[in-house]
Amino acid sequence: NLGIALSSRNLYLNNKEKMIAQNIVKILRKTKRELSKKWKPSLIINKNKKLLIQKGVSKIDYFELRSETFKKNVKKNEKARLFIAVFIGKTRLIDNIKVS
């Protein structure tokens, strides 16, 4: 495991794109850490979206925080996950991580 989401789509990535893909999980974890310190979801997510683009992600389909019932506007201690879908080249990759 290269630190990228387990997906058959990884077969479509060349070596350079796999290096870019490793940033997805890193930035999901970074976002989770930042949310645990300061609960400002939209500010933190928008900052990390820019970082993903800087790291070589072609396009972000979505990067959002949702409750377990998929509602937006998650309260601080509510069970939630970060969901992400991005394009690296022509390949769409998705991932998610538990926040609380």
N, C-alpha and C positions, 0 to 999 in steps of 0.2 A: 504494500500500500504506500503510495507516494504522498499521502496526506491530501488526497482528493477523494471526492465522493465515489463510492463504488458504483460503477455504471458501465453498461456495455458501450455507451457513447464515448468512453475514454479511448476506444479503439480508433476513433476518428481523429484524435489529437496527435500532432507530431510532437517531437521532443520539446520544442520551444513552447508550444501550447500547453503541454503538461506542466511545464514550469510555471506558466501563468495560472493554470488551474489550481495549483497548490495554494495560491493566495486566497482562494475562495474560503476554504476552511479556516485559514489563519485570520482572515478578516471577520468571519462569523464569530470566532472565539474572542477576538479583540472587541467586537461590538458587544458581546455578552459581558465581558469584563467591565467595559465602560458603563454599561447600563447598571451593573451592580454597584458602581461607585456613584453615579449621578443619573437619575431617571429623567432623561431628556431624549426619548426615543427618536423623534423626527430629526432633531439636531445631530445626534450621534450617527444615525443611519445615513443621513445626507452627506455627512463628512466622510463616512466610509465608502459610500458610493463613488465619490470622487477619487478615493484611494484605489478602488478596484479599476477604474478607468486608467489611472496613472500606471497601474501594474500590468496593463495590457488587455483587460477585458474589453471586447469590441462593443458590447451593448448590454445594458441591464434591463431585463424584462420586468422584474420586480425584486425588491429587497424590502421586506416589511415584517413588522412585529404583529403577531396575531395571538389571541387567546386560544385556549383549547377548543373553544366553540367557534373559532375563526372570526371573532369580532375584532374590529379595530379599536383604537383608544383603550389599550390595555392599562389597567391600574398596576401600580408598583408591585404588589405582592400576589398578583393573579398568576395562575399557571399559564405560561405562554411559550411560544417558539418564534425564532427568527426564520423566515422563509426567503429563499433566494433562487432566482433563475437568471442566468447570464449567458451571453454568447461569447465564445472564444473562437474567432474565425467564423465558420458556418455552423459550429457545433453548439447546441443549447445544452447547458448543464444546470441541474437543479440540486438543491441541498437544503437542509434545515438543521437547526440546533435548538435544544431545550434551553430556555432562559431561566425559568423559575418553576 
